[in-house]
Amino acid sequence: MRLLPVVALTMAFPAVALASDPHSYAQPDAVLVTHLDLDLKLDFDKRALAGNATLKLDWKDAKAKDLVLDTRDLKIARVEALDASGKATPLKFVLAPRDKELGSKLTVEAPAHPASVRIAYATVPEASGLQWLTPEQTASKKQPFMFSQSESIHARSWVPLQDSPAIRITYDAHISAPKDVRVVMSAINDAKHPLDGDFSFDQPHPIPSYLLAIAAGDIAVKETGPRSAVYAEPGVVDKAAHEFEDTEKLIETTEKLYGPYAWGRYDILVLPPSFPFGGMENPNMTFATPTVLVGDKSLVSLVSHELAHSWSGNLVTNAAWRDGWLNEGFTTYVQGRITEAVYGKALADEEALLSARELQKTIGHMPPNAQKLTPDPRGTDADDALSSVAYDKGSWFLRTLEQRFGRDIFDAYLKGYFAHFAFQSIDTDTMFAYLKTNLLDKYPGKMSEAEARAWIWQPGIPKDAPLPSSPRFDSIDKQREAFLAGTLDAAKLDAKSWNTQEWMYFLDRLPDVTPLARIKAIDAAWHLTGTPNAEIGMRWYAHAIAAGDKDVWTAAAEHMTRIGRLYLTTPVYRAFARTPEGLAFAKQTYAKAKSGYHPMTQRAVERILAGTSKKK
């Protein structure tokens, strides 16, 4: 089903030049891919996708002779030019040696400038953007499972294309799969589709390649609203539907703030525990971690975040990964506004304070370049380009703009920004030109251009950066101080009423190495070891290990084995890796857990165990 864009496009501020991405071989100034047609067979036994990718081309340079594409570990069988009637003519091609980060440049000789080329290829079992799970690695234990993670530059490991966020394409797909397997993609999905092994998809909106997504397995569906549903393994779907039952309310809230939802449906796929991120904002279908399913909706801000990406990120996209704050900083700000409107200002303020306090604690330990919202990209691979600075400093800057200009003015500005740049990829310079004209200059005296530039292009956090207040957090600060001083027993902490965020805040601001007796007292009173809440567990185990509490090691290993989400797993590995005995234990745990981890998680953990990890 084709959906027409509901947001008008304007071009007063030109989008960024297309040839500026250091993480892509593509030469879009010579020829631009505008549409992708996939016809693939999904083979669980071979752990591979195989078939054809047909690329529609817009030749920009009359003198260009080659089409250059990004690939990683793809097996290319042949490349053909297609004429208007569909007649195929073989084309010569060269697949360059593999670069560790960028993969292999695919150069296709095409001096006749065909309108389309068709590439026959297959993926390899180790494709960095795909994970293949055995039945034993799933919740149902009945069928294998496969899912993709294309961000940042992993789409090239399962599709040959111009793999840059500056380049947007529409796509169609036909996927053949075993019967009884459901296939979903980052397009409109039909909840009532028969499990007949024959699936077709259409994404009519131009999206960057990192938003290409596919998953397949034993997937059930439960509707949560008129334009939303939860997809998950059968044993998980009811719990997920309950946790995400407010989805329609979240969509309506965001529409009131920032304009119509442009994508038609908003579905959520809850993946197996090996998914390396909290969520991935794939259009029409967010891919989500099961670690948010704690039963009390305390972590549904993840849905607010991924939904917010439907405006900031999916609709208006960073043109290169060094501009990632345009996706994540804007989205984190919008997430807070959604949370405030639906769940209350107190919770939104707590979440903003959590991120701000953590950034204050860590940013001074980062290299100056990494402290900038738009860092120099040299020496930074695409997966490392996004850090807490993009999310937390970026959203802090936007909260500062809101405070200076007033919420009504800033809301109108942001709504206009999303409409103005809809379905475009832009860089920070383009964003700043729009900001200067439509906010800074339009309402003089609120914030100077120099102040705004300092937020974006200078390291650190401005001294006058505003913080929300939280009486609950203030009380927790006093209780923590008294507890550490020995004047308040752990059992007397007013923690029975603490929500997840308040426990996170209490643990986040404990000393890096808390006295062992204090750690033991907390556990005796509140039984944090073995907690099913992974946000609390990650913080607790890191503190307990640092304090020398070997009694938590078994539970910590279970946490590390059960959860493949990078953010919730790597801090525990880092805590173990600080001592020789802990490092040995972490290596033993990893040997058992490795097969259940996504390739991204494997690489991150192996860097920690090898002593080469860079803490973000």
C-alpha positions as CSV (number, residue, x, y, z in Angstrom):
1,M,0.0,0.0,0.0
2,R,1.5,3.4,-1.0
3,L,1.2,6.3,1.4
4,L,1.7,9.8,0.1
5,P,3.9,12.0,2.3
6,V,1.8,14.1,4.6
7,V,4.4,16.8,5.2
8,A,5.1,19.5,2.6
9,L,8.7,19.8,1.5
10,T,10.4,23.1,1.0
11,M,14.0,23.8,-0.2
12,A,14.9,27.3,0.9
13,F,17.9,25.8,2.7
14,P,19.6,23.3,0.4
15,A,20.3,19.9,1.7
16,V,24.0,18.9,2.3
17,A,26.2,18.0,-0.6
18,L,26.0,14.3,-1.2
19,A,29.7,13.5,-1.6
20,S,30.8,14.3,2.0
21,D,30.5,11.0,3.9
22,P,33.8,9.6,5.0
23,H,32.2,6.2,5.8
24,S,31.0,5.4,2.3
25,Y,32.7,4.6,-1.0
26,A,29.6,5.9,-2.9
27,Q,30.0,8.7,-5.4
28,P,26.4,10.1,-5.5
29,D,27.6,13.2,-7.3
30,A,28.3,10.9,-10.3
31,V,25.2,8.6,-10.0
32,L,22.5,8.4,-7.3
33,V,20.5,5.3,-6.3
34,T,16.9,6.4,-5.9
35,H,15.0,3.1,-5.5
36,L,15.9,-0.5,-4.4
37,D,13.9,-3.6,-5.4
38,L,14.9,-6.7,-3.4
39,D,14.0,-10.2,-4.3
40,L,15.6,-12.5,-1.7
41,K,15.3,-16.0,-0.3
42,L,15.8,-16.5,3.4
43,D,17.7,-19.7,4.3
44,F,18.1,-20.5,8.0
45,D,20.2,-23.6,7.3
46,K,22.8,-21.6,5.3
47,R,22.3,-18.6,7.5
48,A,22.1,-16.5,4.4
49,L,19.9,-14.2,2.3
50,A,20.4,-14.7,-1.5
51,G,18.8,-13.3,-4.6
52,N,18.8,-10.0,-6.4
53,A,19.0,-6.3,-5.6
54,T,17.8,-4.0,-8.4
55,L,18.9,-0.4,-8.2
56,K,17.2,2.5,-10.0
57,L,19.8,5.1,-11.0
58,D,19.9,8.8,-11.5
59,W,23.1,9.7,-13.4
60,K,24.3,13.1,-12.3
61,D,27.6,13.3,-14.2
62,A,27.4,12.9,-18.0
63,K,31.1,11.8,-18.0
64,A,30.8,9.2,-15.3
65,K,31.7,5.7,-16.3
66,D,31.2,3.7,-13.1
67,L,28.7,3.0,-10.4
68,V,30.4,2.6,-7.0
69,L,28.6,0.8,-4.2
70,D,29.3,-0.2,-0.6
71,T,29.5,-3.9,0.3
72,R,30.8,-5.9,3.2
73,D,31.5,-9.7,2.8
74,L,28.9,-10.1,0.1
75,K,29.3,-12.8,-2.5
76,I,28.6,-11.1,-5.8
77,A,27.6,-13.5,-8.6
78,R,26.9,-11.1,-11.4
79,V,25.8,-7.6,-12.3
80,E,23.5,-6.7,-15.2
81,A,22.1,-3.6,-16.8
82,L,18.4,-3.6,-17.3
83,D,16.7,-1.7,-20.1
84,A,13.1,-0.4,-20.1
85,S,11.8,-3.7,-21.3
86,G,13.7,-5.6,-18.6
87,K,16.3,-7.1,-20.9
88,A,19.5,-7.8,-19.1
89,T,23.0,-7.1,-20.3
90,P,26.1,-8.3,-18.3
91,L,28.3,-5.6,-16.8
92,K,31.9,-5.9,-15.7
93,F,32.6,-5.3,-12.1
94,V,35.5,-5.3,-9.6
95,L,35.1,-6.1,-5.9
96,A,38.0,-4.4,-4.1
97,P,39.9,-6.0,-1.2
98,R,38.1,-5.7,2.2
99,D,38.7,-2.7,4.4
100,K,38.2,-3.6,8.1
101,E,35.8,-0.8,8.7
102,L,34.3,0.1,5.3
103,G,34.1,-3.3,3.7
104,S,34.7,-3.7,-0.1
105,K,34.1,-1.1,-2.7
106,L,32.1,-2.6,-5.6
107,T,32.9,-0.8,-8.9
108,V,30.5,-1.5,-11.8
109,E,31.5,-0.4,-15.3
110,A,28.5,1.3,-16.8
111,P,29.5,3.9,-19.4
112,A,26.1,3.6,-21.2
113,H,24.4,4.9,-18.0
114,P,21.7,2.2,-17.6
115,A,18.5,3.3,-15.8
116,S,18.8,0.2,-13.5
117,V,21.3,-2.4,-12.6
118,R,20.5,-5.8,-11.1
119,I,23.0,-7.5,-8.7
120,A,22.8,-11.2,-7.9
121,Y,24.4,-11.9,-4.6
122,A,24.4,-13.7,-1.3
123,T,25.2,-12.8,2.3
124,V,27.6,-14.8,4.5
125,P,26.7,-16.3,7.9
126,E,28.9,-13.7,9.6
127,A,27.3,-10.7,8.0
128,S,27.8,-7.8,10.5
129,G,24.3,-6.5,10.0
130,L,22.5,-9.8,10.5
131,Q,22.2,-12.2,13.4
132,W,21.0,-15.7,13.0
133,L,19.7,-17.4,16.2
134,T,19.1,-21.1,16.7
135,P,15.8,-22.2,18.2
136,E,17.6,-22.7,21.6
137,Q,18.6,-19.0,21.5
138,T,14.9,-17.8,21.3
139,A,12.2,-17.6,23.9
140,S,9.9,-20.1,22.3
141,K,12.8,-22.7,21.6
142,K,10.8,-23.8,18.5
143,Q,12.1,-22.0,15.4
144,P,15.2,-20.1,14.4
145,F,15.2,-16.4,14.3
146,M,17.0,-13.8,12.2
147,F,17.1,-10.0,12.5
148,S,19.1,-7.1,11.0
149,Q,20.8,-4.1,12.6
150,S,21.9,-1.8,9.8
151,E,22.9,1.3,11.7
152,S,25.4,2.7,11.3
153,I,27.1,1.2,8.2
154,H,25.9,-2.5,8.3
155,A,23.2,-2.4,5.6
156,R,26.1,-3.0,3.2
157,S,26.6,-6.4,4.7
158,W,23.2,-7.6,3.5
159,V,22.5,-5.3,0.5
160,P,24.9,-3.8,-2.1
161,L,24.0,-0.1,-2.1
162,Q,25.2,3.5,-1.4
163,D,25.4,3.1,2.4
164,S,25.3,6.6,3.6
165,P,22.7,8.5,5.6
166,A,23.0,11.4,3.1
167,I,21.4,9.2,0.4
168,R,17.7,8.3,0.6
169,I,15.9,5.6,-1.3
170,T,12.4,4.1,-1.6
171,Y,12.2,0.3,-1.7
172,D,10.2,-2.7,-2.5
173,A,11.0,-6.2,-1.3
174,H,9.8,-9.8,-2.0
175,I,11.1,-12.3,0.6
176,S,10.7,-16.0,0.3
177,A,10.9,-17.8,3.7
178,P,10.1,-21.2,5.2
179,K,6.4,-21.7,5.9
180,D,5.3,-20.9,9.5
181,V,7.9,-18.2,9.7
182,R,6.7,-14.5,9.8
183,V,8.9,-12.0,8.0
184,V,8.7,-8.3,8.8
185,M,10.5,-5.3,7.4
186,S,10.9,-1.5,7.9
187,A,7.8,-0.9,5.8
188,I,4.0,-1.4,6.2
189,N,3.5,-4.9,7.7
190,D,0.2,-6.8,7.5
191,A,-0.6,-8.4,10.9
192,K,-3.0,-10.8,9.2
193,H,-0.5,-12.0,6.5
194,P,-0.7,-15.8,6.1
195,L,2.5,-17.6,7.1
196,D,2.9,-19.0,3.6
197,G,6.5,-18.2,3.0
198,D,5.7,-15.4,0.5
199,F,6.0,-11.8,1.8
200,S,6.0,-8.5,-0.1
201,F,6.8,-5.1,1.3
202,D,6.7,-1.5,0.1
203,Q,8.4,1.6,1.6
204,P,7.2,4.6,-0.5
205,H,9.0,7.2,1.6
206,P,12.7,7.9,0.9
207,I,14.8,6.6,3.8
208,P,18.5,6.3,4.4
209,S,20.1,2.9,4.1
210,Y,20.6,2.4,7.8
211,L,16.9,2.2,8.2
212,L,16.6,-0.9,6.0
213,A,15.5,-3.7,8.3
214,I,14.3,-7.3,8.2
215,A,13.4,-9.9,10.8
216,A,12.0,-13.4,10.6
217,G,11.0,-16.1,13.1
218,D,8.2,-17.4,15.3
219,I,6.5,-14.0,15.6
220,A,3.0,-13.5,16.9
221,V,1.0,-10.2,16.7
222,K,-1.3,-8.3,19.0
223,E,-2.9,-5.0,18.2
224,T,-2.4,-2.1,20.6
225,G,-4.3,0.6,18.8
226,P,-5.8,1.7,15.5
227,R,-2.4,2.1,13.8
228,S,-0.1,0.1,16.1
229,A,0.6,-3.5,17.1
230,V,3.2,-5.5,19.0
231,Y,5.1,-8.3,17.2
232,A,7.0,-10.7,19.4
233,E,7.6,-14.4,20.1
234,P,4.3,-16.1,21.3
235,G,5.4,-16.3,24.9
236,V,6.3,-12.6,25.0
237,V,3.6,-10.9,23.0
238,D,1.0,-10.5,25.7
239,K,3.4,-9.0,28.2
240,A,4.8,-6.7,25.5
241,A,1.3,-5.6,24.4
242,H,0.5,-4.7,28.1
243,E,3.8,-2.7,28.4
244,F,3.2,-0.8,25.2
245,E,-0.6,-0.3,25.5
246,D,-0.1,3.5,25.5
247,T,1.4,3.6,22.0
248,E,-1.5,5.4,20.4
249,K,-1.6,7.9,23.2
250,L,2.2,8.5,22.6
251,I,1.6,9.0,18.8
252,E,-1.3,11.4,19.3
253,T,0.8,13.4,21.9
254,T,3.7,13.8,19.5
255,E,1.4,14.8,16.6
256,K,0.0,17.6,18.7
257,L,3.4,18.9,19.4
258,Y,5.3,18.5,16.1
259,G,2.8,17.7,13.3
260,P,1.3,14.6,11.6
261,Y,2.9,11.2,11.9
262,A,4.1,10.6,8.3
263,W,4.5,6.9,8.2
264,G,1.0,5.4,8.5
265,R,1.5,2.6,11.0
266,Y,3.8,2.4,14.1
267,D,4.4,-1.2,15.1
268,I,6.9,-2.6,17.6
269,L,8.9,-5.8,17.2
270,V,10.3,-7.1,20.5
271,L,13.4,-9.1,19.6
272,P,15.2,-11.9,21.5
273,P,17.6,-10.7,24.3
274,S,20.7,-10.7,22.0
275,F,19.5,-7.4,20.3
276,P,22.5,-5.1,20.9
277,F,20.5,-1.8,21.5
278,G,17.6,-0.6,23.5
279,G,15.7,0.1,20.3
280,M,16.2,0.8,16.7
281,E,13.9,3.3,15.0
282,N,13.2,1.4,11.8
283,P,10.4,3.1,9.9
284,N,7.0,1.7,10.6
285,M,8.4,-1.0,12.9
286,T,10.7,-0.2,15.9
287,F,12.9,-3.0,16.9
288,A,13.0,-3.2,20.7
289,T,14.9,-5.0,23.4
290,P,13.0,-7.2,25.8
291,T,14.9,-5.6,28.7
292,V,12.2,-2.9,28.8
293,L,9.5,-5.4,29.7
294,V,9.6,-5.0,33.5
295,G,5.8,-5.0,34.0
296,D,5.3,-1.5,35.4
297,K,5.9,0.7,32.2
298,S,8.8,2.4,34.0
299,L,11.1,1.9,30.9
300,V,8.6,2.8,28.2
301,S,10.5,6.0,27.6
302,L,12.3,3.8,25.1
303,V,9.1,3.7,23.0
304,S,8.8,7.5,23.3
305,H,12.4,7.8,22.1
306,E,12.0,5.5,19.1
307,L,8.7,7.0,18.2
308,A,10.3,10.5,18.4
309,H,12.7,9.3,15.7
310,S,9.8,9.2,13.3
311,W,10.2,13.0,13.3
312,S,13.9,13.5,14.2
313,G,16.1,10.9,12.4
314,N,13.7,9.2,10.1
315,L,12.0,12.3,8.7
316,V,14.9,14.7,9.2
317,T,18.2,12.7,9.1
318,N,21.8,13.4,9.9
319,A,23.7,13.5,6.6
320,A,26.9,11.9,8.2
321,W,27.5,10.1,11.4
322,R,29.5,13.1,12.8
323,D,26.2,14.9,12.8
324,G,24.5,12.2,14.8
325,W,23.3,14.6,17.4
326,L,20.8,15.9,14.8
327,N,19.2,12.5,15.2
328,E,19.8,11.6,18.8
329,G,19.9,14.9,20.6
330,F,16.7,16.1,18.9
331,T,15.1,12.8,19.6
332,T,16.0,12.7,23.2
333,Y,14.5,16.2,23.7
334,V,11.3,15.1,21.9
335,Q,11.3,11.9,24.1
336,G,11.3,14.1,27.2
337,R,8.4,16.2,25.9
338,I,6.3,13.0,25.2
339,T,7.1,11.6,28.6
340,E,6.1,14.8,30.3
341,A,2.8,15.0,28.4
342,V,1.8,11.3,29.0
343,Y,3.5,10.3,32.3
344,G,4.1,13.7,34.0
345,K,6.7,16.4,34.4
346,A,8.3,14.7,37.5
347,L,9.3,11.6,35.5
348,A,10.5,13.7,32.5
349,D,12.7,15.8,34.8
350,E,14.1,12.8,36.6
351,E,15.1,11.2,33.2
352,A,16.7,14.5,32.1
353,L,18.6,14.9,35.3
354,L,19.8,11.3,35.1
355,S,21.4,11.8,31.7
356,A,22.7,15.3,32.6
357,R,24.4,14.2,35.8
358,E,26.0,11.2,34.1
359,L,27.3,13.5,31.3
360,Q,28.7,15.9,33.8
361,K,30.5,13.0,35.4
362,T,32.0,11.6,32.2
363,I,32.5,14.3,29.7
364,G,35.7,15.7,31.3
365,H,37.3,12.3,30.8
366,M,36.7,12.4,27.0
367,P,39.1,13.8,24.5
368,P,38.2,17.4,23.6
369,N,37.0,16.5,20.1
370,A,34.6,13.9,21.5
371,Q,33.0,16.5,23.7
372,K,31.7,18.4,20.7
373,L,28.3,17.9,19.3
374,T,29.9,17.9,15.8
375,P,33.3,16.3,16.2
376,D,36.0,16.1,13.6
377,P,35.4,12.6,12.1
378,R,39.0,11.7,11.5
379,G,40.0,8.6,13.3
380,T,36.4,7.8,14.4
381,D,34.6,4.8,12.9
382,A,30.9,5.1,12.2
383,D,29.8,2.9,15.1
384,D,31.8,5.0,17.5
385,A,30.5,8.3,16.2
386,L,27.5,8.3,18.5
387,S,28.1,8.7,22.2
388,S,26.3,10.2,25.2
389,V,27.4,13.6,24.0
390,A,25.1,13.3,20.9
391,Y,22.2,12.2,23.1
392,D,22.6,14.1,26.3
393,K,24.5,17.3,25.4
394,G,22.3,17.6,22.3
395,S,19.1,17.4,24.2
396,W,20.4,19.7,26.9
397,F,21.1,22.3,24.2
398,L,17.6,22.1,23.0
399,R,16.2,22.3,26.5
400,T,18.3,25.5,26.9
401,L,16.8,26.9,23.7
402,E,13.3,26.1,25.0
403,Q,14.1,27.9,28.3
404,R,15.6,31.0,26.6
405,F,12.9,31.4,23.9
406,G,9.9,30.0,25.8
407,R,8.1,26.8,25.1
408,D,5.5,28.2,22.7
409,I,8.0,29.8,20.5
410,F,10.4,26.8,20.5
411,D,7.6,24.3,19.8
412,A,6.5,26.3,16.8
413,Y,10.2,26.5,15.6
414,L,10.7,22.8,16.0
415,K,7.5,21.9,14.3
416,G,8.5,24.1,11.4
417,Y,12.0,22.6,11.3
418,F,10.6,19.1,10.9
419,A,8.2,20.2,8.2
420,H,10.8,22.2,6.4
421,F,13.4,19.4,6.1
422,A,11.0,16.5,5.9
423,F,12.5,13.4,4.0
424,Q,15.9,15.2,3.7
425,S,19.3,14.5,5.1
426,I,21.1,17.6,6.5
427,D,24.3,18.5,8.3
428,T,24.9,20.7,11.3
429,D,25.8,23.7,9.2
430,T,22.4,23.5,7.4
431,M,20.6,23.1,10.7
432,F,22.4,26.1,12.2
433,A,21.6,28.3,9.2
434,Y,17.9,27.5,9.7
435,L,18.2,28.0,13.5
436,K,19.9,31.4,13.0
437,T,17.2,32.7,10.6
438,N,14.2,31.3,12.3
439,L,15.0,31.5,16.0
440,L,18.2,33.4,16.9
441,D,17.7,36.4,14.6
442,K,13.9,36.3,14.7
443,Y,13.9,36.7,18.5
444,P,17.0,38.8,19.3
445,G,18.3,39.1,22.8
446,K,17.4,35.5,23.9
447,M,20.6,33.7,22.9
448,S,23.5,35.0,20.9
449,E,24.9,33.2,17.9
450,A,28.2,32.9,19.8
451,E,26.5,31.0,22.6
452,A,24.7,28.7,20.2
453,R,28.0,28.0,18.4
454,A,29.7,27.2,21.6
455,W,27.2,24.6,22.5
456,I,27.7,22.8,19.1
457,W,31.3,23.4,18.2
458,Q,33.1,23.7,21.5
459,P,34.0,21.0,24.0
460,G,32.4,20.7,27.4
461,I,29.1,22.0,28.8
462,P,28.5,25.7,29.2
463,K,28.6,26.8,32.8
464,D,25.1,28.3,32.7
465,A,23.4,25.2,31.2
466,P,20.1,24.9,33.0
467,L,19.0,21.8,34.9
468,P,15.5,20.8,36.0
469,S,14.8,20.3,39.7
470,S,13.6,17.1,41.3
471,P,12.5,17.1,45.0
472,R,12.6,13.3,44.9
473,F,16.2,13.3,43.7
474,D,17.1,15.9,46.3
475,S,15.8,13.6,49.0
476,I,17.7,10.6,47.5
477,D,20.9,12.7,47.5
478,K,20.5,13.4,51.3
479,Q,19.7,9.8,52.1
480,R,22.7,8.5,50.1
481,E,25.0,11.0,51.9
482,A,23.7,9.9,55.3
483,F,23.9,6.2,54.3
484,L,27.5,6.5,53.2
485,A,28.4,8.5,56.3
486,G,27.0,5.7,58.5
487,T,24.2,7.8,60.0
488,L,21.3,6.0,58.1
489,D,20.9,2.3,57.9
490,A,20.3,0.8,54.5
491,A,17.0,-0.6,55.7
492,K,15.9,2.9,56.6
493,L,16.3,4.2,53.0
494,D,12.9,5.4,51.8
495,A,13.3,3.0,48.8
496,K,10.0,1.1,48.9
497,S,8.5,3.9,46.9
498,W,11.4,4.4,44.5
499,N,10.7,3.9,40.8
500,T,13.3,2.6,38.4
501,Q,14.7,6.0,37.6
502,E,15.1,6.8,41.3
503,W,17.0,3.6,42.0
504,M,19.2,4.4,38.9
505,Y,19.9,7.8,40.4
506,F,20.8,6.4,43.8
507,L,23.2,3.9,42.3
508,D,24.7,6.2,39.7
509,R,25.9,8.7,42.3
510,L,27.5,6.1,44.7
511,P,31.3,6.4,44.8
512,D,33.1,4.6,42.0
513,V,34.4,2.2,44.6
514,T,31.9,2.0,47.5
515,P,33.1,0.3,50.7
516,L,32.2,-3.3,50.7
517,A,30.3,-3.1,54.0
518,R,28.0,-0.5,52.5
519,I,27.4,-2.7,49.4
520,K,26.6,-5.7,51.6
521,A,24.2,-3.6,53.6
522,I,22.3,-2.4,50.6
523,D,21.9,-6.0,49.3
524,A,20.8,-7.3,52.7
525,A,18.1,-4.7,52.9
526,W,16.9,-4.5,49.3
527,H,18.0,-7.7,47.6
528,L,19.3,-6.2,44.4
529,T,21.3,-9.2,43.4
530,G,19.2,-11.2,41.0
531,T,16.9,-8.3,40.1
532,P,15.0,-8.8,36.9
533,N,15.3,-5.1,36.1
534,A,18.3,-4.9,33.9
535,E,18.8,-1.1,34.3
536,I,19.1,-1.6,38.1
537,G,21.1,-4.8,37.7
538,M,23.7,-3.3,35.4
539,R,24.4,-0.5,37.9
540,W,24.3,-2.8,40.9
541,Y,26.7,-5.4,39.6
542,A,29.2,-2.8,38.4
543,H,29.3,-1.3,41.9
544,A,29.3,-4.6,43.8
545,I,32.1,-6.0,41.6
546,A,34.2,-2.8,42.1
547,A,33.7,-3.1,45.9
548,G,35.0,-6.6,45.9
549,D,31.8,-8.5,46.5
550,K,32.4,-11.9,45.0
551,D,29.0,-13.1,46.2
552,V,27.4,-11.3,43.2
553,W,29.6,-12.8,40.6
554,T,27.3,-15.7,39.7
555,A,24.2,-13.4,39.4
556,A,26.3,-10.9,37.4
557,A,27.3,-13.7,35.0
558,E,23.7,-14.6,34.6
559,H,22.9,-11.0,33.7
560,M,25.7,-10.9,31.2
561,T,24.6,-14.1,29.6
562,R,20.9,-13.3,29.5
563,I,21.3,-9.8,28.0
564,G,23.0,-8.9,24.8
565,R,22.2,-5.2,24.9
566,L,25.5,-3.3,24.8
567,Y,24.6,-0.6,27.2
568,L,23.5,-3.1,29.9
569,T,26.2,-5.7,29.4
570,T,29.5,-4.0,28.7
571,P,29.7,-2.0,32.0
572,V,29.6,-5.3,33.9
573,Y,32.4,-6.7,31.7
574,R,34.4,-3.5,32.4
575,A,34.0,-3.9,36.1
576,F,35.3,-7.4,36.0
577,A,38.1,-6.5,33.7
578,R,39.7,-4.2,36.2
579,T,41.3,-7.0,38.2
580,P,43.2,-10.1,37.0
581,E,40.8,-12.5,38.8
582,G,37.7,-10.6,37.5
583,L,39.1,-10.6,34.0
584,A,39.6,-14.3,34.1
585,F,36.0,-14.8,35.3
586,A,34.7,-12.4,32.6
587,K,36.6,-14.4,29.9
588,Q,35.0,-17.6,31.2
589,T,31.6,-16.0,31.1
590,Y,32.0,-14.6,27.6
591,A,33.1,-18.0,26.3
592,K,29.7,-19.4,27.4
593,A,27.7,-16.3,26.4
594,K,29.3,-15.5,23.1
595,S,27.1,-17.6,20.8
596,G,24.0,-15.7,22.1
597,Y,25.5,-12.2,21.4
598,H,25.1,-10.1,18.3
599,P,28.4,-9.5,16.3
600,M,28.4,-5.9,17.5
601,T,28.3,-7.0,21.2
602,Q,30.9,-9.6,20.5
603,R,33.3,-7.0,19.1
604,A,32.7,-4.6,22.0
605,V,33.2,-7.3,24.7
606,E,36.3,-8.6,23.0
607,R,37.8,-5.1,23.0
608,I,37.2,-4.9,26.8
609,L,38.7,-8.3,27.4
610,A,41.7,-7.3,25.3
611,G,42.2,-4.1,27.1
612,T,41.5,-1.9,24.1
613,S,38.0,-0.7,24.9
614,K,37.2,3.0,24.6
615,K,34.6,3.9,27.2
616,K,32.0,6.3,25.7
